[in-house]
Amino acid sequence: MQDRKLILAVGTDDGIGMKLDDHCGQSKYFFIYEIDREGYKLLEKRKNVKYNEDESRKDGDPGKARAVSTVLKDVNVLACSIFGPNIKRMLEKYVCVIPKVKTIDGSLKLIKDNIDLIYKMLDETERKPLILK
């Protein structure tokens, strides 16, 4: 198994907890981490520059997926508690991880402990969300 550093984005509103009350794309911020078997470190905090809100756009709209992808252009793993209908589009670009914990720190530990699964999924052509408990 190739040991490589991954660039991970975590959706959050407060920098402490995972975004729990809405879809990942509605997070106020994405905290960007470098993570591997040895550990993880925070690289930066990015504000989620959302597309211009348009009430006619519904969940699953490609414009929403593009807006999030623009903010996360250098990321290969995306961790959020809830993904909306755009998860199909997100899986084409990212390994989508759903950690079943409430805090970012807990999620990072869970992801690090399961990093071999993420390495494996990174190379798959047809990805599925990875639920970690």
C-alpha positions, 0 to 999 in steps of 0.5 A, spaced: 500 500 500 502 506 497 503 511 503 502 518 501 500 524 504 492 526 503 489 533 503 483 532 507 477 537 507 472 537 513 466 541 513 464 545 519 461 552 521 465 553 528 472 549 527 470 544 533 465 540 530 463 537 524 457 540 520 451 536 523 445 540 521 445 541 513 449 538 507 456 539 506 456 544 501 452 548 506 458 549 511 461 555 513 468 553 512 472 547 510 478 546 514 484 543 510 489 538 513 494 534 511 494 527 513 497 520 513 499 514 517 503 518 522 498 524 523 495 530 521 496 537 521 492 543 519 494 547 513 489 552 512 482 554 514 477 556 507 471 560 507 466 556 503 465 561 497 458 559 495 455 560 488 450 566 488 444 563 492 438 562 487 432 560 490 430 556 484 436 552 485 435 545 488 439 540 492 443 536 487 444 542 482 450 542 478 452 549 480 452 547 487 457 542 486 462 546 482 462 551 487 464 547 493 469 543 488 472 550 486 474 551 494 476 544 494 480 544 488 487 541 491 483 536 496 482 529 495 478 527 501 472 530 503 469 529 510 462 531 512 457 528 516 451 529 511 452 529 504 446 531 499 444 529 492 451 532 489 455 526 493 454 522 486 458 528 483 463 529 489 465 521 489 468 523 482 473 528 485 474 526 492 473 520 497 467 522 501 468 520 508 462 520 513 465 519 520 460 518 525 463 522 530 461 530 532 468 533 533 473 534 527 478 532 532 474 525 533 473 525 525 481 526 524 483 520 529 478 516 525 480 517 518 487 516 520 486 509 523 482 507 517 487 511 512 488 504 508 481 504 506 482 511 504 488 509 500 484 503 497 478 508 495 482 513 492 485 509 486 478 506 485 474 508 479 467 507 482 467 510 489 462 509 494 461 513 501 466 511 506 462 511 513 466 510 519 464 508 526 
